[in-house]
Amino acid sequence: MKHILSFFAIALIAQPILAYKYVGIGGPGATGGSTGTTVVPQLRSAACAPATALRNIEWNNVKALIETGGSLWQDRANSMASYEVPKGGGVSSLYAGALWMGGISPDQQLKLAALTFRQGNDFWTGPLTNSGAAEIDAITCQEYDKFFVSTRADAQLHRAYFDAVASGTADEEFPNGYVTPAYFSDYPAHGTPLLEQDYYLAPFMDYDGNGEYDPSSGDYPWYDFLSEIDCKERRREDIVPLYGDRNFYWIFNDKGNVHSESQGEPIGMEIRAQVFQFSTNDEVNNMTFHNYVLINQGTQTLSDTYFGVWVDADVGTATDDYVGCDVQRGLGYAYNGDAFDEPSSSSPGYGENPPAVGVDFFEGPYQDADEFDNPLTTNFSDAVDSLGIPYQGIGIGYGDGVVDNERFGMRRFVYYNNSGNSINGEPTTPLHYYNYMNGVWKNGQKMAYGGDGVSPSSGADLDIPADYMFPGDTDPFNWGTMGIATEPWSEVSSNNPPADRRFIQSAGPFVLEPGDYNNITMGIVWARASAGDPFESVKLLRQADDKAQALFDNCFEIVSGPDAPDVTIQELENEVIIYLTNNNSLSNNFHEDYIMFDPGIPKTDVDGLAYDSLSRSYTFQGYQIYQLLDQTVSAADLEDIEKARLIFQCDVEDEIDVVVNYVQDEEMGLAVPTLMASGANEGIQHSFRVTKD
């Protein structure tokens, strides 16, 4: 019996020794050889053509259209929404989205860049000069009008190959050789010093440590799969790695031409953007994430600056939606205003039990430095007086013992309607955009708590300000109402008529200095209940958002299972012997001592008792060996007895004898416990005899 069928092992690539990476050589604005000539700042813009590149990112259960010109999720050519969940279902939950930003110059002029439906342009592609003029030419805009798409798996394989070359094991580990992905050579790691661009642009691993990006020397687009950084310790100028299983990276700016969408004066902002997804078997499979590094390449200091995310969330059909926010989570969301999402000319609708979709504003710009660790405190007066916050979900770095690392989260949640209303309709002037980010209606009226936030006849109380509109009961410390106690407020409680809503999540005010680096990171989450009223989907959305927040807190590192053991096969007459070893010190399961903390596991049990760190960690428990029909069988087929059969199983001798995974059930919208292994508790075995085919 010389033809024993192939065997299957589930594993991730082991990652060996560390290597040098570029971490801000020369500091912000470094040109790697620029002349350092001072250029007098100009207000003029370049003559760039509108950006035209667009792509679908669809690595998981979401299919989302994005444009290099800053517009998100809308199929402008067909006037259709293009954020489809579930992918292939033909129904979208978001119609459009974009960044907003604005501040006041020293001569009291409003500088602003913003998009809604991109009927004009405020953003163009490419890096700006870093010498103060914040300029760009039409050729550079055209050159950068594309996405640079990469995968974590390609970066890992590239690293594994060059590590094997360094250790002299390449012939053994890569018997068929290795070819570097062609797109590695097109990656925008460096700007052009002669054009006064920053020399270091897209993040890369500098494998040979020479400061130059060269894939043939082992360099690659930098995914931090070696966990070299702690994102919680990151400061302004630190390089942000690529995230996700698949990543779309591009560079755009607000100086390429006249702002024909917002009509605002340009800022001189360069934005290094990435959109990414993870393919998983849980709620993360229905999520998309965005990170933007924003660099003020101009010389003007802007005061009272706000950054924001604008969202037109059409949950299926556009005209029957509600919006709201969860203040403690920093989450804005949309849901259906009734229990059935009808079809329309623009969407087939979700039908019964429509979903909810939300945007979590994980991190925003830095709060102004004050040489103080601003507190995280539930005492309203202390939070106001010391420029702190009462909820962990609306900021980063507060009360952590570190001075001046505080970053804003969601400080405003604002809605407006698809209408020409002079108070809460579509923005048509730069001041309208800026007012919305500041929590002020188009006419300068402060947003009010209750009703529609505008009119006393709807229930709005003009004496109570509302920094967060429709927060429900998520603001128990009255942070958004200046400490004034209020009743819970939602669109449902106000009996508002459902309509086509937009919302803005914004952060500020702060002072934007020349050369400042800031970050906006957000996650789009989605959930659908199988029964109940439309708000049941919002409840599930909050659970999904907790998982998204935990992923952000863990530097977007998905927990990796134990590395596969080294397998040796000895062929005998009518018999095959399999030997398993875990003696590679670089393996995360060296000597079978794997343990991996998972921040996604709840901190407490159902009774509120805290779990210790071990209870929130995965540990190695054993091996399963399958005999497969042929090489086409995948992990998803292991329970199909026509394709795969479990021939051996062994587990650690301890108090654990059953392994249960929580697998997301798309129909139920819940994580369902699924038995994966039932062990004998007889200890680990390292050799196995196979005598039957």
N, C-alpha and C positions, 0 to 999 in steps of 0.2 A: 504494500500500500504506500506508493511513493507520491500520491497526489492528495494528501490531506489539504482540505480547503483553507483559504486565508483566514487569519484571525484579526479581530478588531479591538483596538484600544482607543479610548477617548482621552485626548491630551491636548495641551497647548505647548507651543515651542518653548523650550527652556532657554532662558536668557543669561549668558555668561557675563564676563567681567565688564566693569564700567569703562566708559571712554569719555574723553573731554568733549564738551559741547560748547557752542558759542553762548555766552551769557552776558550780552551787553558790552562787548569790547568797545572801548572808546567812549562809552556812555551815550546818553541820548543825543541824537543829532550827529553821531560820528559818521564821517564820510569816507574814511579809509583812504585819504589822500586828496581831499578837496583843498582848494587854495585858501579857504577860510576868509575869502573876501566878503566884506560887509555889504549887503545890498539893502537899499532903502525900500521899506515896505510899500507896496502899491495896492490900491483897492481894485484895480482892473482885474478882470478874469481873462482866461485864455479863450481860444476859439475852438474848443474840442467839440467834436460831433457827439450826439447822444450815444450812450452805450447801448449795444444791441445784444450782447451775449445773454442767453438764458438756458437754464438746465433744470431737469427734474432730479431731485435727490429722493431716492426710493429704496434705501437699503433695508428698511424694515416694513412695517405695516402702514407707513405713511408715504404718500406720493406728493411732494411739495415742489412747486415751481418757484425758482428764485432768479433774480436778474442782477447782473453786475452793476446796473445803474441804481441800485438801492431799493428797488421795489420787490416786495415779497408776495407770493401766493396768488397772484392774479394772472390769468391768461388774458392779457390785454388785447391780443389780436382777435379774440372771440368774445370779449366782454364776459368772461366766465370765471368763476372761482376755481382755484387750483391748489387746494390743500385737502387731498382726498384721504379720508380715514373711514373704514378700512380701505387699503389700496385695492383697486380693482372694483370697488363697489359703486363707483360713479357718482358719489355724493361727497361734497366738500363741507368742512366746518369753518374754514376761514376764507375770506375773499381777498383781503389785501393787508399789508403791513409795511412799516418803514420806521426809520429813526427820525426823531426830531431833536433839534438842538438850537439854543439861542441864548444870547446874553447882551449886556449893555457895554458899549465901548467907552473910553474915557471922555469922548466928546458927546456922550449921551445918545449915541446912535444904536439902534437895535440891529444886531447881527444875527442872522437866522438862516438855517437850512432845514427843510422838511419836505416830505412827499406825502401825498395821499394816493391818488390813483394814477400818478405819473402822466397827467395830461400836459405837463411841462417837465422840466428837468432842474433839479437842484444838486445832483451828484453825477460825477463822471469818474472814469477809471484811471488808476495810476497813482504813483507816489508824488508828493509835492517836494519842492526844494526846501532845504532845512536852514537856509541862511537868512530867513526873515521875510522874504517876499512871498513865500508859499505859492510858488508858480509852477506851471506845468505847460507843456506844449502839446499841440494836437497829435503829433506823432507818438508821444509817450502815452497819451490817452488811448490811442488805437492799439498800441502794443500790449497794453494791460487789459484790454477788453475781452477777458476770458476767465474761466474758472480753472484753478489748479487742483485737480482731483487726485486724491491719494487714499490708500488704505493702510490701516495699522498692520495688517497681515504682511503686506509687501515690505514695510519698514522692518518688521521683525525678521522676515526671511533674509533680507539684505544684511542685517546685523549678524544673524546666525552664520551666514556664509563667511563674512570677513572675520568673525571670531574663530571659525573653523580653520581658515587660512592661517591666522595668527598662531593657532595651537598645533598646526600641522596635520589636521584631521579632515581636511576638505575632501580628499579623494574618498574617504570612507563615508563621510556624512552627506556628500553631494556627488554620488557616483556618476550622475548624468550631467554634471556641471551646473553652472548657474548663470543666468542672464539678468543683468540689472534692468528693471522696468524702464522703458524708454522715457516715460514722463518724468523720471527723476532728473533728467538733464534739462528739462524745461522749467523746473521749479524756481520761483523768484526769490532765491536766497539773498541775492545782492542787488542793490541799486547801482546807479552809474555815478561815480564821484564827479566826473566832468560836468554832469548836469546838476550837481549839488544835492543829489538825493542821499538819504541815509544809505550807508553801505550795507548794513544788515537789515533785511526786510523780513522775509518769511523765516520761521524758526527751523533750524537744522541741527542735527547731531554732527559735530566736527570730529569724526572718528580719529583722525591723525593729529588733531590739535594744532593745525597750522593757520586757523582763522579763515580759510578759504573753502567754499563749498565745492566738493569734487566727489561725485558718487563712485568714481573708479578707485578712490582711495578709502572707501568705506562710509562716506558721508551719506546721510539720508534725511528726508523730511522728519522732523523730530516729534515723534510720539513718545511720551514718557513712560514706556512700558517697563523700564527698570526702576521706576519710583525714585528718581533722583532728587525730586523737589517735593516740598510740602507746600501746596498751594495756599495754605492758610498763613504761611510766612512770606508770601510774595509781596513785594513793594512795587511802587509805581513803574520803575524802569525795567523790572525783571521781565525776561522773555516769557511769553505765554506759549506753551507747547500746543501742538495739534491734539485734538480730542476725537473720540468716536471710533467706530469700526470703519466708517467711510467718511471722508472729510472734503468739503468744498471750500477752498481758500481763494480770496481775491483782495485787491486793494482798490479803494475808491476815495474820492475827495469832493469837496464842495467848491472848488476854485476853477473848474474846467471851463466854465462859461457863465453867462448871466443866469441867475436863478429865475427861471420862467414858471416854476410851479408855485412857490411861496411868495415870490417877488422880493425876498429878503436880500440884504447885503451879505456877501460871503464872509465866512469866518477865517478860512485858511486851515480847515480841518482835514487831516489825512486819517483814513480809517482802514485798518487791516482786519479783515473779516473772515470768519469761518462759520460754516453751518455743518452740523454733523449729526449722525444717528448711530444707534446701537441696534444690532439684531439680537433679540433675546426671546425668552418664552414667558415674559411677564409684562407688566404695564409699560415698561420702558420701550417695548416694541411699538408702542403707539405714540412715541414722543420724538420731537426734534429739538435740537439745541442750537443756540447762536452765541458766539462770542465776538465782540468788537473791541479792538484796541484803538482808541481815539487819541490822536496826537495833534496838538495845536502848533502848527508849523509857522504861524504868523508871529508878529511882534506885539500885537495889541493885547492888553489885559482886559478881559471881559468880567464885569461884576454881575451879580444876580443871574448867574448862568443856570440853565436847566437843561438836562438831557431827558429825552422821553422815548417811549415806544408807542407808536400809534397802531391800532388794530381795528380792522373792519371784520368782525367775527360774524359771518353768516352761517348759522347752524342749519345746513341744508337750505331751505327756502329763507330768503333774507328778511321778509317783512313781518315775522311773528316772533321776534327774539326779545329776550330780557338780558341784562348784564348785571354784574355785581362784583364784589371783591371780598377777599378774606384778608383783613388787615394783618393779622398775626402771621400769616404765611407769605405776605407780599404777593398775593395771587389775584389777578383779575380774570374774570371768566364771563362766558356767555352761555345761555341755555334757552331752550324753547319756551315761549310764553304760554303754550298750551300743550296738551298731552299728545297731539298728533302733528307731525311736521308734514304739511301738505305739499304735493308737487306743484311746481310753477314753471314758467317759461325758462327760468335760469337754472333750475335744479329739480331732479326727481324727488327730492325730499327724503328724510329718514323714516317717515311713517310713524308707527307706534314706538313708544319709549325712546324718544330722541336723545342724543348724547349731550354732553356739556364739553366745552373746550376752554382751556385757560392758558394764561401766560404768567409764569412766575418770574418776577424781576429779581433774580438772584443777587446781582451786585451792580452798583452804579458808580458814579464818580466819587472821588475822594472828598470828604468834608474838609473845610478849611482848617489848616494846621493852627493849633492854639497851645501847643506844648502841654497837653493834658490828655489823659486817657478818659475820654468821655464815657459816661456810665451806661450800663444796661440796668435800668431800675424801673420798678413799677410805681415808684413815687412820682406822680405827674410833675409836681413843682421842681423836684430835683432833675428830672429829665429835661425840662424846659430850661432851667437856670444853667445847667451844666452841659447843654447841647448834647444830651444823650437820647436814648430811645427806650420805650417800655417793652418792646417785643423783639425777640431775637430774629424773627423773620423779615424785618425791615431794615437791616443793616448788618455790616460786618466789622469786627474789630472793636466793638464797644464793650468796655468793662473787662478787657482781656489782659490788662497790665502793660500793654504796649502803647506808647504815646504816638498820636498822629498817624495811626493806620486805619482810622475809621472811614468806611465807605458807605455812602447812602444806599438804601434799598428803595422800595416804593414809598415815596412821600406824598404823592397825590394819586388818586384814581378818579378819573373824570370821564363822563360819557357825553356824547351829543348825538343828535338825530340826523338822518339823511333828509335834510330840508334846507330851505333858504331862510329859516328863521333868524332874525337879527340878534337873538340872544343865545340860543343853543343849537344853531344849525351849522352848516359847513363853513369852515374858515375860508376867508377870501382875501385877507390882508396879512402881512407879517405879524401885526399886533394880535390878530385873532389866534394864530398858532401859539404865540408866546403866552397869551392870557390863559389858554387851555392848559399849558404846562404848569402854570402858576396857580391853577385852581380858581380861575376867574372866568366868567362868561365873556362872550365876545364884546358886550357893551360895557365891560368893566365892573359889572355887578358880582359880588362875592357869591360863590355857590353856597346854597343854603341846605340845611338838613331837613329831610322829609319830602314827601310828595315827589315832584319831578325835579326838585332842587332849584326851581325858578320861581314858581308862582304860589302865593299863599292859598289860592283857591284849590290847588292840588294837594295842599297839606304841607308845603314848604314853610319852615319857620325862619324868617329872614334874620332873626336875632341869633341864630345858631349857625356858625360856619361849618362847612363840610369839606374837609380835605380828602375824605374818602367817601365816595358816593355808593349807596346801596351796600353797606358793609354787613348787613344782617346783625348778628350778635357777636361779631368777631373783634369788637373794640371795647372790651369791658373797662378799660382805663380811660376811655373818652379822649384818646390821643388826637383823633381827627376833628374834635369839636371844641378844642381849647379847654378841655377839662369840664365842659358842661355835660351833666348826666342826661342821657337820652334813652328812648326806647329803641329796640331793634328796628332797622329800616331796610326794606328791600323793595324791589319792584312789585312783588306779590302783595306785600303788606300795604303798599300805596295804591294797589289796584290800577297801576299804570296800563294803558293800552300797549300791547306788544307792537314793536315796530322794527325798522332797520336801524340798528344802533352801531356806533363806533365808540371805542374807548381809548384813553391815553393813560399810561402809567409813567410818572415822571419822578425825577430826583433833583433836588436842589433846595435852596439856592446855594451857589458856591462861586468862588473866584477862579476863573480860568486864566492861568498865567501862560505866557509864551513858553513853548517847549513842554508843557504839561502832558503827561501820559495819563489816560483814564481808561477804565474798562466798563463795558456793559455786557453782562451775561444773562441770558434768559432761556427758559425752557418752555416749550409748548406741550401741554399735557392734555389728555383726552380720556373720557370715560363714558360708559353707557350702561345705565341700569336696565334690568330686564322686566321691571314692574314698578308700579307706583307713579306718583306725579313727576313732572319734569325735574323738580329739585332733587329727586333721588340720584340723578346723574351727577349733580353738583356734589353730593355727599361722597360718591365714589371718586369724583375728580379730586377731592381733597386728599383721599387716601393715596391716589396715584401721585399727587404733588408731593406728599411726604416722602415717597420713594425717589422722586426727582430731586428733592432737596438733599436727601441723604447722598445721592450720587454726586451732586455738586460739592457737598461738604467733603466727599472722599476724592476730590480732584478728578472727578469723572472716571475713576478707575472701577471698572466692573470686577467683582470678585472672581479671581481665576481659580479653577479647581486644581487638584494635585497634578503636577507634571507626570507624564507617562513614565513608567519604569523602563530601564534598559531591558530589552528582550533578546535572549539568545535561544536559537532553535537548533536542536540536534536531531538529525534525521537518521533513523535506524530502519531495519527491515520491518515493514508493517507497523511502524510506530514512530511517533514524533514526541520529543521531550521539550517542553518549554520551560526556560529559566527566567525568572524575574529578579532584577536587582535594582536597588536605589542607592548606589554608592557614589553618585556624582554630587560633589559638594555644592555645585551650582544649581542643583534642582531644588525647587521649593518643597520637595518631599524627601529630602536627603535623610536617609535612615528611617524613612516612613514617619517623620516627625512633622508633617504638614499641619499648619494651623493658620487660618486666615480670618481676620476680623471683618465683619460685614456691617457697616453702619446702617444698612437698610433693615436690619432686624430691630424690632421695637426695643426701646430702652426699659420698658416695664411690662409686667404681665397684666392680665385682665383685672387684677386686684390692685394695680398701681405699685406693686413691689418691684424694685429695680433689679434687673439682671446684671450679673457681673460680666466682665469682658469675655470670659471663656464661654459663657452661655450665648454670647452674641458673635461667636466665631464658629467656623467650620473646621473640623479636624479629620484627618485621614482615618478611614474605617475598614477599607479592604479592597479586594480586586474582584472583578467579574471578567471572565473570558468567554467570548462568543465565537462560534464557528459560523461563517457567513457563506451564503450561496455563491457569491462572486464579488469582484472588486467594486461593483456599482452600488452595493448596499451601503446606506448611510446610517447615521446615528438615529434618525427618525424611524428606521425600519427594524430596530432591534426587538421590538415586541411582536413583530410579524413572524410567526414560526415557519412560514414558507420561505423566509429570507435569512433568518438568523436564529440560532439556538444557543442558549446559555449552557456551556459545557462544564465550567468550573466557577466556583465562588468560594471565597474565604474572607473572614473578617477578624478584626482585632478582638481579643478576648477581654471584654469589659462589660459594663452595665448596659451598653447599647446593643440592641439586637435587631432593631427595625429602623430603616432609613426612609423618610417620607419627604418628597419634594412638593412644594406648593406651585402648581402649574396653572397659569392663567387660562380660564375658560372664557372664550370670547362671547359666547351666547349669554352666560350668566353674568359676565363682567366681574367675576370674582376669582381669587386664587384658590384652587381646589386642591386639597391634600391628595397626593398620589403615591401609592406604595412603590418604592424603587428597589428595595432589597430587604429581605428577611434573613438575617444571619444566624449561624449556628453557634457563634461565640466559642469557637474552638481554636482560635489563633490564626496568624498569617502563615500561608504556605508559599514557597518560592519555586517549586518545581511541579510540573504537571505532565502526566503521560496521556497522550491521545492515541487511541488504538482503533477508533471507529470513525468512518468517513460520513 
